[in-house]
Amino acid sequence: MEAARIYELEYNDMAGEIPDLVAMARTGTGKGAARQARRDGMVPGVVYGGGADPMPIQIPFNELLKKLKAGRFRATLWNLKIEGQEDVRVICRDVQRDVVKDLPTHLDLMRLRRTSKVNLFIPVVFEGVDGSPGDKQGGVLTVVRPEVELRVTAGDIPEQIVVDCSKMEIGDTIHISDATLPEGVKPTIDRDFVLANMQAPSGLASQKDEEETPETEVINQSGESAED
């Protein structure tokens, strides 16, 4: 139990960096206790891993449903808050749903150590767009990926990825290789994918298309054969 206590304390200084997931300790285990939790408007669950014993919990149904509808619930690192216990970082490993109503009936959360590797979506911030060559020419930055899924260490999660766009001209493209990632952080996609591009204003783009349209050759379709 002392090891578990130390494990919990090492997360205490990081609690404010990630969103909270408020739960309550659940007394009793088994199907009967789970059914009672659901009758009380709760979703039963279990927290496991991290060198500590599995712990039964329950989360208010409406709160969990709201977070599930917001998206990326299983790709988010959560700060699990249970009254009377130290906060701990967890990630959802499974959400069981009713086969008919598709509503959550149970969830499994896994504790993470500081050194644990996890895939998370990190927001991308595009700096220097205003005043860039493309901006001065009336170009518009089109963001393809406002966030990217990265393989990160649980104890050192970047709040955002910053990309410098101050030198972008119309027609330029920003790839993930152009972003400076923190040490040890890698994209989950194994290719140099696009983050954003600087496009010409719609009027200029239409004019350019017209200029590049080739002249159509008029072909004699009278049916007569050409003579040498």
Accessible surface in RSA format (square Angstrom, percent):
REM  Atomic radii and reference values for relative SASA: ProtOr
REM  Chains: A
REM  Algorithm: Lee & Richards
REM  Probe-radius: 1.40
REM  Slices: 20
REM RES _ NUM      All-atoms   Total-Side   Main-Chain    Non-polar    All polar
REM                ABS   REL    ABS   REL    ABS   REL    ABS   REL    ABS   REL
RES MET A   1   185.63  96.1 142.31  94.2  43.32 103.1 124.82 106.1  60.81  80.6
RES GLU A   2   122.71  70.5 116.35  88.0   6.37  15.2  59.78 115.6  62.94  51.4
RES ALA A   3    76.14  70.0  64.13  99.0  12.01  27.3  68.29  96.2   7.85  20.8
RES ALA A   4    13.02  12.0  10.83  16.7   2.19   5.0  12.14  17.1   0.88   2.3
RES ARG A   5   112.73  47.3 110.36  56.3   2.37   5.6  35.79  48.9  76.94  46.6
RES ILE A   6   103.33  58.8 102.74  76.5   0.59   1.4 102.89  74.1   0.44   1.2
RES TYR A   7     7.08   3.3   3.74   2.1   3.33   8.7   6.84   5.1   0.23   0.3
RES GLU A   8    40.57  23.3  40.56  30.7   0.01   0.0   1.77   3.4  38.80  31.7
RES LEU A   9    77.79  43.3  68.30  48.9   9.49  23.9  68.43  48.1   9.37  25.2
RES GLU A  10    60.77  34.9  47.86  36.2  12.91  30.7  27.10  52.4  33.67  27.5
RES TYR A  11     2.85   1.3   1.55   0.9   1.30   3.4   1.55   1.2   1.30   1.6
RES ASN A  12    84.64  58.4  73.00  70.5  11.64  28.0   4.44  10.7  80.20  77.5
RES ASP A  13   116.69  81.7  78.64  78.3  38.05  90.0  51.70 121.7  64.99  64.8
RES MET A  14     9.87   5.1   9.68   6.4   0.19   0.5   7.98   6.8   1.89   2.5
RES ALA A  15    20.95  19.3  17.10  26.4   3.85   8.8  18.39  25.9   2.56   6.8
RES GLY A  16    83.39 102.8   0.00   N/A  83.39 102.8  43.54 119.5  39.86  89.3
RES GLU A  17   105.37  60.5  72.52  54.9  32.86  78.2  33.48  64.8  71.89  58.7
RES ILE A  18    21.51  12.2  11.23   8.4  10.28  24.8  14.63  10.5   6.88  18.7
RES PRO A  19    66.90  48.8  54.46  49.6  12.44  45.2  66.08  54.6   0.83   5.1
RES ASP A  20    63.72  44.6  52.54  52.3  11.18  26.4  13.57  31.9  50.15  50.0
RES LEU A  21     0.72   0.4   0.72   0.5   0.00   0.0   0.72   0.5   0.00   0.0
RES VAL A  22    92.72  61.0  87.53  79.2   5.19  12.5  87.53  76.1   5.19  14.1
RES ALA A  23     2.61   2.4   0.00   0.0   2.61   5.9   0.22   0.3   2.38   6.3
RES MET A  24    74.28  38.5  72.56  48.0   1.72   4.1  38.70  32.9  35.58  47.1
RES ALA A  25    55.46  51.0  38.77  59.8  16.69  38.0  38.77  54.6  16.69  44.2
RES ARG A  26    22.06   9.3  13.73   7.0   8.33  19.8   6.29   8.6  15.77   9.6
RES THR A  27   129.32  92.0 111.15 112.7  18.17  43.3  85.28 114.5  44.04  66.6
RES GLY A  28    45.80  56.5   0.00   N/A  45.80  56.5  33.43  91.7  12.37  27.7
RES THR A  29   105.13  74.8  81.65  82.8  23.48  56.0  48.31  64.9  56.81  85.9
RES GLY A  30    49.39  60.9   0.00   N/A  49.39  60.9  39.55 108.5   9.84  22.0
RES LYS A  31   166.38  81.2 157.80  96.8   8.57  20.4 103.21  92.9  63.17  67.3
RES GLY A  32    40.13  49.5   0.00   N/A  40.13  49.5  29.43  80.8  10.70  24.0
RES ALA A  33    25.40  23.4  10.33  15.9  15.08  34.3  18.01  25.4   7.39  19.6
RES ALA A  34    11.09  10.2  11.09  17.1   0.00   0.0  11.09  15.6   0.00   0.0
RES ARG A  35   124.59  52.3 122.80  62.6   1.79   4.3  45.83  62.6  78.76  47.7
RES GLN A  36    80.64  45.1  80.64  58.9   0.00   0.0  38.03  80.9  42.62  32.3
RES ALA A  37     3.99   3.7   1.37   2.1   2.62   6.0   3.69   5.2   0.30   0.8
RES ARG A  38    93.83  39.4  75.98  38.7  17.85  42.5  43.80  59.9  50.02  30.3
RES ARG A  39   162.99  68.4 124.74  63.6  38.25  91.1  75.09 102.6  87.90  53.3
RES ASP A  40    90.37  63.3  61.30  61.0  29.07  68.7  26.21  61.7  64.16  64.0
RES GLY A  41    40.95  50.5   0.00   N/A  40.95  50.5  32.50  89.2   8.45  18.9
RES MET A  42    36.97  19.1  33.77  22.3   3.20   7.6  33.77  28.7   3.20   4.2
RES VAL A  43     1.41   0.9   1.33   1.2   0.08   0.2   1.41   1.2   0.00   0.0
RES PRO A  44     0.04   0.0   0.04   0.0   0.00   0.0   0.04   0.0   0.00   0.0
RES GLY A  45     0.00   0.0   0.00   N/A   0.00   0.0   0.00   0.0   0.00   0.0
RES VAL A  46    41.65  27.4  41.65  37.7   0.00   0.0  41.65  36.2   0.00   0.0
RES VAL A  47     0.00   0.0   0.00   0.0   0.00   0.0   0.00   0.0   0.00   0.0
RES TYR A  48    76.28  35.6  76.28  43.4   0.00   0.0  59.46  44.7  16.82  20.7
RES GLY A  49    27.85  34.3   0.00   N/A  27.85  34.3  23.59  64.7   4.26   9.5
RES GLY A  50    14.06  17.3   0.00   N/A  14.06  17.3   3.45   9.5  10.61  23.8
RES GLY A  51    62.56  77.2   0.00   N/A  62.56  77.2  30.72  84.3  31.84  71.3
RES ALA A  52    26.11  24.0  10.08  15.6  16.03  36.5  15.50  21.8  10.61  28.1
RES ASP A  53   105.63  74.0  97.52  97.1   8.11  19.2  29.04  68.3  76.59  76.4
RES PRO A  54    93.89  68.4  77.27  70.4  16.62  60.4  77.27  63.8  16.62 103.3
RES MET A  55    35.06  18.2  33.88  22.4   1.18   2.8  23.17  19.7  11.89  15.7
RES PRO A  56    31.43  22.9  30.77  28.0   0.67   2.4  30.77  25.4   0.67   4.1
RES ILE A  57     0.00   0.0   0.00   0.0   0.00   0.0   0.00   0.0   0.00   0.0
RES GLN A  58    34.51  19.3  34.51  25.2   0.00   0.0   0.00   0.0  34.51  26.2
RES ILE A  59     1.11   0.6   1.11   0.8   0.00   0.0   1.11   0.8   0.00   0.0
RES PRO A  60    40.60  29.6  40.60  37.0   0.00   0.0  40.60  33.5   0.00   0.0
RES PHE A  61    53.05  26.5  52.53  32.5   0.53   1.4  52.53  31.8   0.53   1.5
RES ASN A  62   110.92  76.5 105.50 102.0   5.42  13.1  26.80  64.5  84.13  81.3
RES GLU A  63    77.84  44.7  77.84  58.9   0.00   0.0  27.81  53.8  50.03  40.8
RES LEU A  64     0.10   0.1   0.00   0.0   0.10   0.2   0.10   0.1   0.00   0.0
RES LEU A  65    31.23  17.4  31.23  22.3   0.00   0.0  31.23  21.9   0.00   0.0
RES LYS A  66   131.63  64.2 124.36  76.3   7.27  17.3  87.20  78.5  44.43  47.3
RES LYS A  67    54.46  26.6  49.80  30.6   4.66  11.1  18.47  16.6  35.99  38.3
RES LEU A  68    23.70  13.2   8.40   6.0  15.30  38.5   8.70   6.1  15.00  40.4
RES LYS A  69   160.54  78.3 123.37  75.7  37.18  88.5  82.95  74.7  77.60  82.7
RES ALA A  70    89.19  82.0  45.46  70.1  43.74  99.5  57.94  81.6  31.26  82.8
RES GLY A  71    37.28  46.0   0.00   N/A  37.28  46.0  25.72  70.6  11.55  25.9
RES ARG A  72   120.82  50.7 100.86  51.4  19.97  47.5  40.16  54.9  80.66  48.9
RES PHE A  73     7.47   3.7   3.81   2.4   3.66   9.5   4.34   2.6   3.13   8.9
RES ARG A  74   130.99  55.0 120.57  61.5  10.42  24.8  44.01  60.2  86.97  52.7
RES ALA A  75    21.41  19.7  16.07  24.8   5.34  12.2  18.53  26.1   2.88   7.6
RES THR A  76    33.23  23.6  30.65  31.1   2.58   6.2  18.82  25.3  14.41  21.8
RES LEU A  77     3.78   2.1   1.44   1.0   2.34   5.9   1.44   1.0   2.34   6.3
RES TRP A  78    19.07   7.7  19.07   9.2   0.00   0.0  19.07  10.2   0.00   0.0
RES ASN A  79     3.18   2.2   3.18   3.1   0.00   0.0   0.00   0.0   3.18   3.1
RES LEU A  80     0.95   0.5   0.02   0.0   0.92   2.3   0.02   0.0   0.92   2.5
RES LYS A  81    74.51  36.4  73.83  45.3   0.68   1.6  44.38  39.9  30.13  32.1
RES ILE A  82    11.01   6.3   6.19   4.6   4.82  11.6   7.04   5.1   3.97  10.8
RES GLU A  83   172.42  99.0 142.16 107.6  30.26  72.0  65.36 126.4 107.06  87.4
RES GLY A  84    83.05 102.4   0.00   N/A  83.05 102.4  41.86 114.9  41.19  92.2
RES GLN A  85    75.76  42.4  52.49  38.4  23.27  55.4  29.56  62.9  46.20  35.0
RES GLU A  86    46.15  26.5  36.53  27.6   9.62  22.9   5.90  11.4  40.25  32.9
RES ASP A  87    19.68  13.8  17.81  17.7   1.87   4.4   1.87   4.4  17.82  17.8
RES VAL A  88    10.54   6.9  10.47   9.5   0.07   0.2  10.54   9.2   0.00   0.0
RES ARG A  89     3.06   1.3   3.01   1.5   0.05   0.1   1.88   2.6   1.17   0.7
RES VAL A  90     0.00   0.0   0.00   0.0   0.00   0.0   0.00   0.0   0.00   0.0
RES ILE A  91     3.63   2.1   3.63   2.7   0.00   0.0   3.63   2.6   0.00   0.0
RES CYS A  92     1.82   1.4   0.00   0.0   1.82   4.3   0.00   0.0   1.82   2.0
RES ARG A  93   102.58  43.1  93.98  47.9   8.60  20.5  25.94  35.5  76.63  46.4
RES ASP A  94    50.30  35.2  50.22  50.0   0.08   0.2  14.48  34.1  35.82  35.7
RES VAL A  95    20.60  13.6   5.19   4.7  15.41  37.1   5.19   4.5  15.41  41.8
RES GLN A  96    88.98  49.8  83.43  61.0   5.55  13.2  27.98  59.6  61.01  46.3
RES ARG A  97    97.70  41.0  75.70  38.6  22.01  52.4  24.80  33.9  72.90  44.2
RES ASP A  98    52.06  36.5  44.83  44.6   7.23  17.1   8.82  20.7  43.24  43.1
RES VAL A  99   147.66  97.2 109.33  99.0  38.33  92.4 117.32 101.9  30.34  82.3
RES VAL A 100   129.82  85.4 100.95  91.4  28.86  69.5 104.47  90.8  25.35  68.7
RES LYS A 101   148.37  72.4 125.48  77.0  22.89  54.5  75.97  68.4  72.40  77.1
RES ASP A 102    88.79  62.2  84.41  84.0   4.38  10.4  28.58  67.3  60.21  60.0
RES LEU A 103    62.78  35.0  62.78  44.9   0.00   0.0  62.78  44.1   0.00   0.0
RES PRO A 104     5.80   4.2   0.00   0.0   5.80  21.1   0.00   0.0   5.80  36.1
RES THR A 105    33.67  23.9  33.08  33.5   0.59   1.4  25.47  34.2   8.20  12.4
RES HIS A 106    30.26  16.5  30.24  21.0   0.02   0.1  19.98  20.6  10.28  12.0
RES LEU A 107     0.38   0.2   0.00   0.0   0.38   0.9   0.38   0.3   0.00   0.0
RES ASP A 108    33.15  23.2  33.12  33.0   0.03   0.1   3.80   8.9  29.35  29.3
RES LEU A 109     0.00   0.0   0.00   0.0   0.00   0.0   0.00   0.0   0.00   0.0
RES MET A 110    43.64  22.6  43.64  28.9   0.00   0.0  17.46  14.8  26.18  34.7
RES ARG A 111    17.89   7.5  12.78   6.5   5.11  12.2   0.33   0.5  17.55  10.6
RES LEU A 112     4.50   2.5   4.19   3.0   0.32   0.8   4.50   3.2   0.00   0.0
RES ARG A 113   107.25  45.0 106.85  54.5   0.40   0.9  35.66  48.7  71.59  43.4
RES ARG A 114    88.31  37.1  86.27  44.0   2.04   4.9  24.64  33.7  63.67  38.6
RES THR A 115   109.27  77.7  95.55  96.9  13.72  32.7  76.02 102.1  33.25  50.3
RES SER A 116    29.40  24.8  19.74  26.3   9.65  22.2  15.77  33.6  13.62  19.1
RES LYS A 117    92.95  45.3  76.43  46.9  16.52  39.3  61.15  55.0  31.80  33.9
RES VAL A 118     3.44   2.3   2.15   1.9   1.28   3.1   3.44   3.0   0.00   0.0
RES ASN A 119    54.02  37.3  48.83  47.2   5.19  12.5   9.11  21.9  44.91  43.4
RES LEU A 120     9.32   5.2   9.32   6.7   0.00   0.0   9.32   6.5   0.00   0.0
RES PHE A 121    60.78  30.4  42.38  26.3  18.40  47.9  42.38  25.7  18.40  52.7
RES ILE A 122     7.58   4.3   7.58   5.6   0.00   0.0   7.58   5.5   0.00   0.0
RES PRO A 123    63.99  46.6  63.99  58.3   0.00   0.0  63.99  52.8   0.00   0.0
RES VAL A 124    13.08   8.6   0.12   0.1  12.95  31.2   0.12   0.1  12.95  35.1
RES VAL A 125    49.33  32.5  46.36  42.0   2.97   7.2  49.33  42.9   0.00   0.0
RES PHE A 126    35.98  18.0  13.92   8.6  22.06  57.4  13.92   8.4  22.06  63.1
RES GLU A 127    90.44  51.9  86.36  65.3   4.09   9.7  28.93  56.0  61.51  50.2
RES GLY A 128    34.45  42.5   0.00   N/A  34.45  42.5  22.41  61.5  12.05  27.0
RES VAL A 129    32.84  21.6  30.62  27.7   2.23   5.4  30.62  26.6   2.23   6.0
RES ASP A 130   129.66  90.8 109.26 108.7  20.40  48.2  37.88  89.1  91.78  91.5
RES GLY A 131    41.94  51.7   0.00   N/A  41.94  51.7  26.82  73.6  15.12  33.9
RES SER A 132     0.78   0.7   0.00   0.0   0.78   1.8   0.58   1.2   0.20   0.3
RES PRO A 133    46.79  34.1  42.34  38.6   4.45  16.2  46.53  38.4   0.26   1.6
RES GLY A 134     0.00   0.0   0.00   N/A   0.00   0.0   0.00   0.0   0.00   0.0
RES ASP A 135    52.37  36.7  42.54  42.3   9.83  23.2   0.53   1.3  51.83  51.7
RES LYS A 136   163.46  79.7 124.13  76.2  39.33  93.6  76.47  68.8  86.99  92.7
RES GLN A 137   104.82  58.6  81.55  59.6  23.27  55.4  38.85  82.7  65.97  50.0
RES GLY A 138    37.90  46.7   0.00   N/A  37.90  46.7  31.24  85.7   6.66  14.9
RES GLY A 139     9.30  11.5   0.00   N/A   9.30  11.5   0.00   0.0   9.30  20.8
RES VAL A 140    88.17  58.0  85.26  77.2   2.90   7.0  88.17  76.6   0.00   0.0
RES LEU A 141    32.32  18.0  12.07   8.6  20.25  50.9  12.07   8.5  20.25  54.5
RES THR A 142    51.48  36.6  47.54  48.2   3.93   9.4  43.90  59.0   7.58  11.5
RES VAL A 143    63.28  41.6  37.60  34.0  25.68  61.9  37.60  32.7  25.68  69.6
RES VAL A 144    77.05  50.7  51.82  46.9  25.23  60.8  56.55  49.1  20.50  55.6
RES ARG A 145    65.60  27.5  64.43  32.8   1.17   2.8  10.01  13.7  55.59  33.7
RES PRO A 146    87.53  63.8  83.07  75.7   4.46  16.2  83.59  69.0   3.94  24.5
RES GLU A 147    50.64  29.1  44.82  33.9   5.82  13.9  11.95  23.1  38.70  31.6
RES VAL A 148     1.30   0.9   0.35   0.3   0.95   2.3   1.30   1.1   0.00   0.0
RES GLU A 149    52.55  30.2  46.13  34.9   6.42  15.3   4.51   8.7  48.04  39.2
RES LEU A 150     0.00   0.0   0.00   0.0   0.00   0.0   0.00   0.0   0.00   0.0
RES ARG A 151   103.98  43.7 103.93  53.0   0.05   0.1  32.28  44.1  71.70  43.5
RES VAL A 152     0.00   0.0   0.00   0.0   0.00   0.0   0.00   0.0   0.00   0.0
RES THR A 153    35.68  25.4  34.53  35.0   1.15   2.7  22.28  29.9  13.40  20.3
RES ALA A 154     0.00   0.0   0.00   0.0   0.00   0.0   0.00   0.0   0.00   0.0
RES GLY A 155    19.45  24.0   0.00   N/A  19.45  24.0   4.07  11.2  15.38  34.4
RES ASP A 156    98.59  69.1  92.44  92.0   6.16  14.6  24.57  57.8  74.02  73.8
RES ILE A 157    31.81  18.1  14.20  10.6  17.61  42.4  14.27  10.3  17.54  47.6
RES PRO A 158    20.44  14.9   7.61   6.9  12.84  46.7  18.88  15.6   1.56   9.7
RES GLU A 159   144.03  82.7 121.43  91.9  22.60  53.8  52.27 101.1  91.76  74.9
RES GLN A 160    81.52  45.6  69.63  50.9  11.89  28.3   9.57  20.4  71.96  54.6
RES ILE A 161     2.45   1.4   1.37   1.0   1.09   2.6   2.45   1.8   0.00   0.0
RES VAL A 162    60.04  39.5  47.85  43.3  12.20  29.4  47.85  41.6  12.20  33.1
RES VAL A 163     1.49   1.0   0.69   0.6   0.80   1.9   1.49   1.3   0.00   0.0
RES ASP A 164    96.67  67.7  77.77  77.4  18.89  44.7  38.23  90.0  58.43  58.3
RES CYS A 165     0.09   0.1   0.00   0.0   0.09   0.2   0.09   0.2   0.00   0.0
RES SER A 166    47.42  40.1  38.40  51.3   9.02  20.8  29.29  62.4  18.13  25.4
RES LYS A 167   174.49  85.1 161.48  99.1  13.01  31.0 105.47  94.9  69.02  73.5
RES MET A 168     7.97   4.1   6.39   4.2   1.58   3.8   7.69   6.5   0.28   0.4
RES GLU A 169    90.35  51.9  90.35  68.4   0.00   0.0  11.43  22.1  78.92  64.4
RES ILE A 170    50.79  28.9  29.30  21.8  21.49  51.8  29.30  21.1  21.49  58.3
RES GLY A 171    61.20  75.5   0.00   N/A  61.20  75.5  34.86  95.7  26.34  59.0
RES ASP A 172    58.26  40.8  54.40  54.1   3.86   9.1  14.19  33.4  44.07  44.0
RES THR A 173    53.04  37.7  33.18  33.6  19.86  47.3  13.76  18.5  39.28  59.4
RES ILE A 174    15.65   8.9  15.65  11.7   0.00   0.0  15.65  11.3   0.00   0.0
RES HIS A 175    55.70  30.4  55.70  38.7   0.00   0.0  28.12  29.0  27.57  32.1
RES ILE A 176    10.69   6.1   8.91   6.6   1.78   4.3   8.91   6.4   1.78   4.8
RES SER A 177    82.07  69.4  45.09  60.2  36.98  85.2  45.90  97.8  36.17  50.7
RES ASP A 178    78.32  54.9  49.35  49.1  28.97  68.5  15.87  37.3  62.46  62.3
RES ALA A 179    11.11  10.2   0.00   0.0  11.11  25.3   0.72   1.0  10.40  27.5
RES THR A 180   121.70  86.6 104.11 105.5  17.59  41.9  74.51 100.1  47.20  71.3
RES LEU A 181    43.37  24.2  21.95  15.7  21.42  53.8  22.00  15.4  21.37  57.5
RES PRO A 182    52.81  38.5  37.98  34.6  14.84  53.9  50.33  41.5   2.49  15.4
RES GLU A 183   175.05 100.5 142.71 108.0  32.34  77.0  65.80 127.3 109.25  89.2
RES GLY A 184    44.66  55.1   0.00   N/A  44.66  55.1  30.37  83.3  14.29  32.0
RES VAL A 185    13.36   8.8   5.03   4.5   8.34  20.1   5.03   4.4   8.34  22.6
RES LYS A 186   142.73  69.6 142.63  87.5   0.10   0.2  85.53  77.0  57.20  60.9
RES PRO A 187    40.86  29.8  26.24  23.9  14.62  53.2  26.24  21.7  14.62  90.9
RES THR A 188    51.43  36.6  15.47  15.7  35.96  85.7  20.93  28.1  30.50  46.1
RES ILE A 189    58.27  33.2  50.39  37.5   7.88  19.0  54.11  39.0   4.16  11.3
RES ASP A 190   149.62 104.8 118.70 118.1  30.92  73.1  41.60  97.9 108.02 107.7
RES ARG A 191   148.11  62.2 128.87  65.7  19.24  45.8  70.38  96.2  77.72  47.1
RES ASP A 192    77.34  54.2  54.56  54.3  22.78  53.9  35.14  82.7  42.20  42.1
RES PHE A 193     6.33   3.2   3.88   2.4   2.45   6.4   6.33   3.8   0.00   0.0
RES VAL A 194    47.27  31.1  43.51  39.4   3.76   9.1  43.51  37.8   3.76  10.2
RES LEU A 195     0.12   0.1   0.12   0.1   0.00   0.0   0.12   0.1   0.00   0.0
RES ALA A 196     0.00   0.0   0.00   0.0   0.00   0.0   0.00   0.0   0.00   0.0
RES ASN A 197    31.52  21.7  31.52  30.5   0.00   0.0   9.48  22.8  22.04  21.3
RES MET A 198     2.05   1.1   0.43   0.3   1.62   3.9   0.20   0.2   1.86   2.5
RES GLN A 199    89.46  50.0  85.99  62.8   3.47   8.3  23.94  51.0  65.52  49.7
RES ALA A 200    27.22  25.0  13.04  20.1  14.18  32.3  13.04  18.4  14.18  37.6
RES PRO A 201    39.29  28.6  36.55  33.3   2.74  10.0  39.29  32.4   0.00   0.0
RES SER A 202    95.85  81.0  81.88 109.3  13.97  32.2  54.60 116.3  41.25  57.8
RES GLY A 203    52.64  64.9   0.00   N/A  52.64  64.9  42.85 117.6   9.79  21.9
RES LEU A 204    85.28  47.5  78.92  56.5   6.37  16.0  81.19  57.0   4.10  11.0
RES ALA A 205    36.26  33.3  33.74  52.1   2.52   5.7  36.05  50.8   0.21   0.6
RES SER A 206    61.33  51.8  57.01  76.1   4.32   9.9  31.16  66.3  30.17  42.3
RES GLN A 207    97.64  54.6  94.90  69.4   2.75   6.5  26.09  55.5  71.56  54.3
RES LYS A 208   115.95  56.6 114.79  70.4   1.16   2.8  58.71  52.8  57.24  61.0
RES ASP A 209    90.79  63.6  85.71  85.3   5.08  12.0  28.44  66.9  62.35  62.2
RES GLU A 210   129.54  74.4 112.49  85.1  17.06  40.6  44.26  85.6  85.28  69.6
RES GLU A 211   126.35  72.5  89.33  67.6  37.02  88.1  45.29  87.6  81.06  66.2
RES GLU A 212   114.01  65.5  86.88  65.7  27.13  64.6  44.94  86.9  69.07  56.4
RES THR A 213    91.17  64.8  72.34  73.3  18.83  44.9  58.77  78.9  32.39  49.0
RES PRO A 214   110.94  80.9  93.79  85.5  17.14  62.3 104.53  86.3   6.41  39.8
RES GLU A 215   175.94 101.0 144.02 109.0  31.91  76.0  64.66 125.1 111.28  90.9
RES THR A 216   126.31  89.8  99.25 100.6  27.06  64.5  72.56  97.5  53.75  81.3
RES GLU A 217   141.77  81.4 121.93  92.2  19.84  47.2  49.07  94.9  92.70  75.7
RES VAL A 218   143.23  94.2 115.65 104.7  27.58  66.5 119.92 104.2  23.31  63.2
RES ILE A 219   119.23  67.8 103.61  77.2  15.63  37.7 106.20  76.5  13.03  35.4
RES ASN A 220   114.89  79.2  81.70  78.9  33.20  79.9  42.30 101.8  72.59  70.2
RES GLN A 221   161.38  90.2 122.69  89.7  38.68  92.1  44.26  94.2 117.11  88.8
RES SER A 222    75.97  64.2  34.38  45.9  41.59  95.8  46.02  98.0  29.95  42.0
RES GLY A 223    75.23  92.8   0.00   N/A  75.23  92.8  42.42 116.4  32.81  73.5
RES GLU A 224   141.77  81.4 114.02  86.3  27.75  66.1  43.35  83.8  98.42  80.4
RES SER A 225   105.04  88.8  77.12 102.9  27.92  64.3  47.52 101.2  57.52  80.6
RES ALA A 226   103.81  95.4  66.72 103.0  37.09  84.4  76.16 107.3  27.65  73.2
RES GLU A 227   167.10  95.9 132.13 100.0  34.97  83.3  50.67  98.0 116.43  95.1
RES ASP A 228   195.11 136.7 121.16 120.6  73.95 174.9  73.48 172.9 121.63 121.3
END  Absolute sums over single chains surface
CHAIN  1 A    14143.9      11031.3       3112.5       7312.3       6831.6
END  Absolute sums over all chains
TOTAL         14143.9      11031.3       3112.5       7312.3       6831.6
